[in-house]
Amino acid sequence: MPRLEAMTAHSPYAAQLDKIPVEHREAAILGSETRYWVYGPEDAETTIVVVHGYRGEHHGLEPIVAHLPEYRFISADLPGFGESTPLKDQSHSIDGYAAWLDAFMAELEVRGTAVVLGHSFGTIVASSAVANGLQTPALILVNPIAMPGAKGPRPVATAVTVLYYRVAAKLPRRLGRALLNNWLVVQFMSSSLVKTKDKALRKWIHREHHTFFSRFSDRDTVVEAFDASVSADVSQFASEIAVPTLLVAAQLDDITPVSAQYILQRMFPDARLRVLGGVGHLIHYEVPDLAADAIRDFLDGLPGS
């Protein structure tokens, strides 16, 4: 399947990404034909495996990849999203996705050597996998989900979102998918999350969401994954994660208040927290350069680096 190009000439990060070599590959993991992309030099000292957010896909973290050309990144579309087919041997739950991540890294022979990086929903999946035995030298969580959504700064919005997915699940599949893909709903989501005042950047972010937010395999899978996204948070796994961990949080995050990130940090045996000002839940789109700086500083400070 040909890859949709996220980094068009209109992207503010296209020129940087174009300088980084990339290969498109696939692997059969727990019944999913998992498509993934390998960026950067094959002989890089550090490999980072990326786990994207809910209803996202591999392209979403490309702006961060573009700012870290010295590292090797392996970035897959999660099963049921983008170009990857759904899981057959696991449910699309946190446990199911965590098992997929473990099996994926084992298949690529990077289990135990590659750093794991998750964004948003991916922070829950990555944390669950590491807490349950996935071996990695370090864990990086960007916009970590530090507390249950119902207890977040926008409980009414969370309740409406839950209702929205419940309605989509009960409608006939065709109508349910149409509701999930509704242009106005996607635009509202995008507008509520974006914080930058840069008009060109806002326009690009909205276009990214309209292009990629609805690239999921089917209605039932996306609803099942949504139920997973609201069923857990990183705080449930933090105490069981012994490896050095970096939390890259946002001052204006509408999903998790920054105060909860300080609480989350103290739950880890070994965690650093970097809070980025003036940005919300779209760190990867709005300030990937600052996220990259935090990641580079963290990795450079690891023992043996």
Secondary structure, DSSP 4 states (H G I P E B T S, - for coil): -PPP-SS-TTSTTHHHHHTS-EEEEEEEETTEEEEEEEES-TT-S-EEEEE--TT--GGGGHHHHHT-TTSEEEEEPPTTBTTPPPPSSS-SSHHHHHHHHHHHHHHTT-TTTSEEEEETHHHHHHHHHHHTT---S-EEEES---S-GGGSS-HHHHHHHHHHHHHHHHS-HHHHHHHHT-HHHHHHHHHHH-----HHHHHHHHHHHHHHTT-BS-HHHHHHHHHHHTT--GGGTGGG--S-EEEEEETT-SSS-HHHHHHHHHHSSSEEEEEETT--S-HHHH-HHHHHHHHHHHHHTSTT-
